[in-house]
Amino acid sequence: MNCWGRLVRSLGLCAVVFLLGLSLTAQAQSRASLSERAEKGKEIFQDYCYLCHDRASERVKPLGPSLNGLFKRQTLIVGKPVNEANVAEVIKTGPTPGMPAFRHALSDQEIGDVIEFLKTK
Amino acid sequence: MKRTRVLLVVLCSILTIRGHAQAPSDLMYPFQESSLGGFVKSERGAVLEGVVVRAKQPASYIAYNVVSDAQGKYRFPVLKPGQYVVEIARADGLESDKQNVAIRAGQEMRADFALRPPKVMEEQMTSVDWLLNIPGTPEQVDLVNDNCIHCHTGMPLKFRFDKESWAKIIRLMLGTRIHSAQWGMASRSAADAKPNRELPGFEEKVQAIAEYMSQVRGPNPIDLSKAKILPRPTGKSTRVMYTEYTIPYPNAELHDIAVEPKSGMVWWTDWRNPSIGRLDPVTEEFKFWETPVPPGKEEVHPGAQEVDFDAEGNLWTSYSWTGGVMMFNPKTEKFFSWMFPDQNPRRLMNSTFDPKRNRMWFGTDDYYGKDEGGVYDVKTGEYKVFPKFPAYGEVTDSEGNHYGMLRGSRGSGPMSHIGRIDAETMERVDYPTPTPNAFPRRGDHDSKDRIWFAEYNVDQIGMFDPKSRKITEWKIPVPMATPYGTGVDRKTDMVWVQLYRPDRIVRLNPGTSELTQYYLPERHIMARSPRGDIRSRMDHQIVWLGTLPRYGNGKLIKIETW
């Protein structure tokens, strides 16, 4: 192969490496992307919910029940069906002995954001 | 041909990496050029000095902060072109604000701010501001100060609950003994510890705190719009730049950091997660590792605290919650760990390494009334325990002499001493602090092996001189300063002490006794002991700080002053 041919092959290899990098980056970004509301909900969850309902609960014994896959379950811990209204009510009223009522700490909008995030868990 | 291909691949890689990295020379003081500047004023046009302004690209893990000067002007160094969020990071007592700014190469962009009074004052104040302004008797304020703020700093400012909900939270908190850490979580009472909730008067205490909290952070907000806020640090205190690096795994809570003296790499340990990591300050790249389960102690694993290095650059730390010693070889990236030969469940609340003798000094926690200090040579298996050595912080000087910041506790009774154990003779002598009940906390030694430490209870910095065997104290002129983390930049021998409740850091010049305060770039970040950078010099001082914030993720913060 002449020098020009070697250069073209080498540039081709570089392009493959570069595109592979771009592709992996795009995949990672796609996996991580949440809606704007879910993103806000994630921040609120980290500040208000995480300590008792840790997301990485496979490796811990959380103080409260894990919320992974909450919207794939049939019923809440209080016996009601899992839906947005009932989850919002639990967050607002804190119906269990360990959970406080967040109605004075979070607005309806913020509770809605948390619910959007919980749907992604 | 091979050489051509390799060269091209390397060239491509360099170009790709350059797209993400900041040229570090651009960030060195003095800034020859700038990408962004502006003025910070009040809404009525008054100059605002001492306001921290942050610039960050939304997807970046790095944020840059500078401070407005006596004319209200702030100025960043050259930043990588792109879209930035420019925000007021700290202007206590004023509403924060932010703008989107497109930084272009070769241009100095401008973003001015006019700050208004806050919509919700509690969101713009430190723990000190809150405690000094909330209504109530001194006994009620102390209930919150002593029971909540010691561990949670300003967290109660974020929440509003009714009395019943506050009682649920306080019952949980007061009833939980933090005897270990399980993957980022406080765990419930240990089997061998009496749960607090069985102690007499538990529920009465819960109700008293809940009643007060429901008054000051309850359904009906109290009016703090006229609150007196601590004045912003000004003058020399504005000649500072903070670079914040957010740790790349979730819920990081950095406890201690250390700068490796040869490479300058900044290492951290995590209090609640079994991770150690490092930041390369030149390339700004992170790398971190999961620590191994200690031999025979699978039940409790996470977290470590102090970190030191031996002469070969190996990192030494302890298993804080399990007891045991860990070494990490950065070259081979391999861990080695040792338990105590008797397998006693000592929880090492602090440790320091003597690189001359390759042995680890340790202090156990006081939750079980043990309060032991000791030294352990992992290679020979020899160890010696000193009873009633209630060290909150520990320092081993360059000769291997060991010092404990001794404070009173359940196991040892009231103490406020610096305990010295001679490296050769192992003779122990305790020296009382001139101010009683000072609560010496963390410490460090300077280049002359003088021992510097924070006196948490009395808002002072202490220094033990090993030649005269005397302790000297300096008062910090900030109410409720609560000095905690302490570090000496041994390139300049400046003493840096983090102030817990005011979210500030103070620098003491031992030669002139001058104290200079600086805002930390965020409130409620719970920083620990600062450590000096190997490039620090008198006209451009550099120290590092690790944080375990109440909100958001842990960070490494580089503080540069001039």
HADDOCK unambig.tbl for C-alpha pairs under 7 A between the chains (distance, minus, plus):
assign (segid A and resid 6 and name CA) (segid B and resid 1 and name CA) 6.55 0.50 0.50
assign (segid A and resid 10 and name CA) (segid B and resid 5 and name CA) 5.10 0.50 0.50
assign (segid A and resid 10 and name CA) (segid B and resid 8 and name CA) 6.94 0.50 0.50
assign (segid A and resid 14 and name CA) (segid B and resid 9 and name CA) 5.69 0.50 0.50
assign (segid A and resid 14 and name CA) (segid B and resid 12 and name CA) 6.63 0.50 0.50
assign (segid A and resid 47 and name CA) (segid B and resid 551 and name CA) 5.69 0.50 0.50
assign (segid A and resid 51 and name CA) (segid B and resid 185 and name CA) 6.87 0.50 0.50
assign (segid A and resid 59 and name CA) (segid B and resid 183 and name CA) 6.52 0.50 0.50
assign (segid A and resid 60 and name CA) (segid B and resid 182 and name CA) 5.98 0.50 0.50
assign (segid A and resid 60 and name CA) (segid B and resid 183 and name CA) 5.82 0.50 0.50
assign (segid A and resid 97 and name CA) (segid B and resid 168 and name CA) 6.99 0.50 0.50
assign (segid A and resid 98 and name CA) (segid B and resid 168 and name CA) 5.73 0.50 0.50
assign (segid A and resid 99 and name CA) (segid B and resid 168 and name CA) 6.84 0.50 0.50
assign (segid A and resid 100 and name CA) (segid B and resid 165 and name CA) 4.33 0.50 0.50
assign (segid A and resid 100 and name CA) (segid B and resid 168 and name CA) 6.36 0.50 0.50
assign (segid A and resid 100 and name CA) (segid B and resid 169 and name CA) 6.90 0.50 0.50
assign (segid A and resid 101 and name CA) (segid B and resid 161 and name CA) 6.81 0.50 0.50
assign (segid A and resid 101 and name CA) (segid B and resid 165 and name CA) 5.90 0.50 0.50
assign (segid A and resid 102 and name CA) (segid B and resid 161 and name CA) 6.78 0.50 0.50
assign (segid A and resid 104 and name CA) (segid B and resid 160 and name CA) 5.49 0.50 0.50
assign (segid A and resid 104 and name CA) (segid B and resid 161 and name CA) 5.76 0.50 0.50
assign (segid A and resid 104 and name CA) (segid B and resid 219 and name CA) 5.66 0.50 0.50
assign (segid A and resid 105 and name CA) (segid B and resid 159 and name CA) 5.39 0.50 0.50
assign (segid A and resid 105 and name CA) (segid B and resid 160 and name CA) 4.82 0.50 0.50
assign (segid A and resid 105 and name CA) (segid B and resid 161 and name CA) 6.47 0.50 0.50
